[in-house]
Amino acid sequence: MSLVGINSRLPAVVFLHAFPLSSALWKNQVAFLSNHTRVIALDLPGFGTNPPLPSNESPVSLRSYASYINDSLQKAEISSAVFAGCSFGGYIILELWRSFPQLVAGIAFIDTHAFADSPQTIAGRKAGIETLEKEQNTSTLLPGMRRCFGQSVLNKTHPNAEELLRIGENDVNIASIKGCQFALAAIAARPDSTSTVSTITVPTLVLCGADDVVSPPEWMEDSLFKPLPATTKKSYHLIPECGHLAPWEQPDKVNELLLEYLNSF
């Protein structure tokens, strides 16, 4: 974990990446926002360069990741921050709000939602865990990773389509098998969190790719925006020509909206 950027009146920002990627998802946001405030992009346990959570910590849950983040920030002497989470990262933010609300100064939900998995989706995640065990190769997750991108990337009309697909594949290939299995189990076991959203009192930004088929716009609006209390400062933005990985697919728009949000503090 590395803290970069400058001290300013703006809150520090902690970026939590999607599954099964790494902190590379936030490369553009770190480069941009580090000129305005302090930023941290974490490799969650089992992804990027970070080893998985200890195997004796079973079953691994979202609380396990939240506790890891809390401990890491305490060591870095960061008492509170804005948390920006994409997909899996958003699920962890909801657990952070439940377990360590004093740590959360603000929230940016990006391409994620607060609903629990359907039985069919849970079965798919369990099948993914079994396939990883059998094949001992994270490349089994590549089709799911590619599905996260919007049509402009998949159809190669996005100007950086080849690079984005290459970086995504690299992230999947360097993820640890155990880390992916632990994360899939934690994601499958997560509760419906719309009631948690209704308790959020910190400024909240909701960003959704218009072409997101993993966390569709209506899911984000219904589970993360509408349940927010009327008294909570909040904003919702739909990002055109964008799938489930907005920080990569539309980095300039995400940067613009994040900075606008941070300047409201």
CORDAKA-V419689 format. One line per field, one symbol per residue. psi: psi as a letter, one per 20 degrees, with the letter a starting at -180 (. if undefined). Layout:
psi: ???
This chain:
psi: pppraqpaiqqqpppprrplbaihhjghhghgiiihapqpopoqpiqcjprrqpiinpqprhhghghggggghghjkohqrppoppdhhhghghhghghlhiiohrpopolarjqrqrhghghhghhhghgggghlpiiiigghghhhqrhhghjkiphkgggghggghggghiqqggghggggggghiqrpjhhghiipiqpppoppphkoignqhhggghhhghiqqhippqqpppoqlpcimhhghmhggggghgggghii.
